[in-house]
């Protein structure tokens, strides 16, 4: 454990930020899973709706600094491609 006051504060801040980032990442994973499940079920309408929700969630993660914009773009592109292949 750190002895210096600023180091102790840094540890607390890092824990808080790590918990926030983990929560956001979990939300993204859940949104992606919903899109994949709709694709597996061959439900085009549900997949499209889930894709919109997932896109929004991923974009919010970028604005929070959890994902790099290129990573988010790649994830969104792959999901959209999978949904479009259904038709």
N, C-alpha and C positions, 0 to 999 in steps of 0.2 A: 504494500500500500504506500502511496505517496505521502511525503511529510509536508511538502510545500503547499500552501493554500491554493495557489493558482493551478497546481497539478491536480489537486483533489477536485476542484471545480471542473477542470477539463475532463476528468474521468466521468463525472456526473453528466455533463453536457453530451459527451460521446455516447453514453448509455441511452440517454433520451433520444438522440438522433438515430441511433441504431434501431431502437424500438419503432420509431416512426417509419424509417426506411423499410423495416421488415414488414410492417403492416401494409404499406403501399405495395410492396412486391407481392405479398400474399393476395392482395386484391386483384392485381394484374393476373396472377396465375389462375385465380378462380374465374375471372372473366374469360380468359383464353380457354379454360376447361369447358365452360358453358358453350362456347362456339364450337369446339371440337365435338362435344356431345351432340349438339344439334346436327352437325354434319354427319356423324355416325348414324343418327336416327333418320337421315334423309329428309329432314324438315327444313325446307328452303326458307320459309317465313321466319321460323324461330332462329335459324342460323343468321339471317340478315339482321334481325333485331339484336341478337347477341353480339354480332360484329360491330354494330354501331355503339353499343354499350362498352365493348372491349376497347374500341378505338379511343373513346372518350377517356376511359380509365388509364390507358397507356399514355395518352397525351398529357394527362394530369401528372403522371409519374415523371414525365420529362420536365414539366415546369417546376416540380419540386426538387429536381436534381437527382432523382433516384436512378433514372436511366439516361444514357446518352441519346441524343436525337436520332442518330443513325441506327442504333439498336431498336429504338421504338419504331422507326420507319420500316425496318426489316421485319419486325414482328407483325405489324399491321399489314404489310404487303403480303406476307405469307398466309395470314388468316384470310385476307380478301381473295387471294388466289384460290385457296381451298374452297371458299364459299362459292366463287364464280364457276369452279369446275363442276359443281353439283348439277347445274342446269343442263 
